[in-house]
Amino acid sequence: MLNTSGEGFWKMDQSGRIIEVNDAYCRITGYARDEITGAHASKFEAIEQTPEAIAAHIQRIVERGYDRFETKHRHHDGHLVDIEVTASFIAETNCLVAFLHDVTERKRTEETLRVAAATFEAQDAIMIADTKGNILRVNHAFEALSGYSAEELIGKNPRTMQSGRHDKAFYQAMWSELLDTGKWSGEIWDRRKNGEIYPKHMTITAIYDGNYQVTHYVAVSSDISQRKQAEENIHRLAFFDPLTQLPNRRLLMDRLQQAMAVSTRSGRQGALLFLDLDHFKKINDTQGHDMGDLLLIEVARRLQACVREGDSVARPGGDEFVVLLEGLSSDANEAASQTELIAEKIRNELGQPYVLKNYECRTTPSIGISLFRGHLENVENLFKHADIAMYQAKTAGRNTIRFFDPQMQKVLDKRAGMEADLRHALEKRQFRLHYQVQVGSRGKATGAEVLLRWEHPESGFVFPDQFIPLAEETGLIVPIGLWVLQTACARLNAWQHDTLTRDLTLAVNVSAKQFHQADFVAQVQRVLLESGAKPSRLKLELTESTVLENVQDTIAKMREIKLLGVSFSMDDFGTGYSSLSYLKRLPLDQIKIDKSFVLDIANDPNDAAIVQAIIAMTGALGLNVIAEGVETETQREFLDKHGCHAFQGYLFSKPIPVEQFEGMLREERGFT
């Protein structure tokens, strides 16, 4: 009978030796019968592990005749089994008998229940509902969150706590997701018992039975009122002026972008009005900043009263305000007239007396206006034009209105024409590469930097500072940059077969837009393969702003390109936001000292100190260093003396076409 029982059984003498054991105990512990019979109980006991401890426990059982306790036994594979023991001393046989019950599952269940009970009374608000959504149970945290007691909620539907902020479609989508996936999580607004509407984050989970049928829903919620308030405060600080509560420059720029997009679609004109208060500084200085602040607040109020619904008023800072008008006439002259009427209304309104805490004062606005339609101008330029017009109004005697100078518009028209020409320059083969030599300390040419030139059929050579920014803005820099790379690599391949030029390196500038193209690495690899150029002779120059745009992406791309054998130089070093923290992570080979530091290196102690620091830092990082803009022997000697032994500048040669460059090499044989 003992062998068919589900409970384990021991018969043990008073010394702790097991005399008899049943099959059930063998199954519980994984041992064979002959491994247990004759063994000491300490072999299996995990709590009372020594024979002495077990002997003391046996003595207590002998004295009392009976004991019931929980312990742990070692399984044959090493894990522990929770055991409930009922032991008795049989005086007639002078032995102990013990029934041993495996309670591992029961203990696990108890632990689960303890965790569930603790979780239910945790800080998060918990509500349990049936399949119809009726509330069955809530915890204390839910009572505190909602303001309702459990008695008031049980049997009710949660819709009694709805805030009214969500429409029917919101709840339909919630239930659709819950029924489809068994879970919904998101932010929701509810109403407390006292009527207060508050935000909370809620996760609803469906509970299933063994047949995968929903039996309950459990909702866990947390109050996010403080987080929402903090987010709102951060948003307000980021996008609104704290004094006047008007949009700040950042939000204004965003709205202007949107207005330009709308204008593109509708064909209607818009206008930007830049206002500056005349003689505000005098009021601020004589009456104090508090009075000045009151004046700014009142000006903001009057401005808002002057504009139409849908227009925007902003305060970029100081005593300057900006008004953005949208939806004007599609005819430029009519739009100008409409804008002038609103500007006059503003000028008259702001010119009325101000009574600020029993102090009466007057101020007038100088107003500059710039019209726009679509994206013919970028945001920054449009802002700049309105600012220029405002200063023209100041110059004209203050308290007046000026539109952006038509002469300035002619300049803009010229720029638009240049953009149109630039779009065709590549296909019409109007670009040229010029080469500016780079030399070592002995004056020997080590390579050159390739510099782009545009030979316009009518205007002649166009300076890079005129068309490169335009190419950057329009995105044309990407195909142009690829052409430069292809042409430079083709030149490297041609030089490889000439003893005069085969050891030269070519440095190619790479723009941020070009470098951050998703396929830039593949482009470089393809150009090298197609041209046959040696990768070790190609050096890519990146600016600090390029690498800072996305440091992780930059590092990854640079490492991939370096695996091809290409080297990297950081251009214009020291003019950006350099820091060792990122510089030491970049797989650079060279630092180029910007010409602005080299220019006055012999006369300006600050420039001299900066250059020496850059040289020392590059040495510490194991990088090469080269200086650009070297125009005098004094500059070269200073650099060479302090550890910079590579140079580029007019002292050696200006940028010249390749034919002249190669001729110069042959004539001067290394500039010695």
Beta strands, then each sheet from edge to edge (+ up, - down):
strand 1: 8-13
strand 2: 18-21
strand 3: 66-74
strand 4: 80-90
strand 5: 95-102
strand 6: 125-129
strand 7: 135-138
strand 8: 183-191
strand 9: 197-208
strand 10: 214-223
strand 11: 270-277
strand 12: 312-317
strand 13: 320-325
strand 14: 354-356
strand 15: 359-361
strand 16: 365-372
strand 17: 401-403
strand 18: 431-440
strand 19: 445-456
strand 20: 460-462
strand 21: 505-509
strand 22: 538-543
strand 23: 567-573
strand 24: 590-593
strand 25: 624-627
strand 26: 646-648
strand 27: 656-657
sheet 1: 2+ 1- 5+ 4- 3+
sheet 2: 7+ 6- 10+ 9- 8+
sheet 3: 12+ 13- 11+ 16- 17-
sheet 4: 14+ 15-
sheet 5: 20+ 19- 18+ 26-
sheet 6: 20+ 19- 18+ 27-
sheet 7: 20+ 19- 21- 22- 23- 24- 25-
end
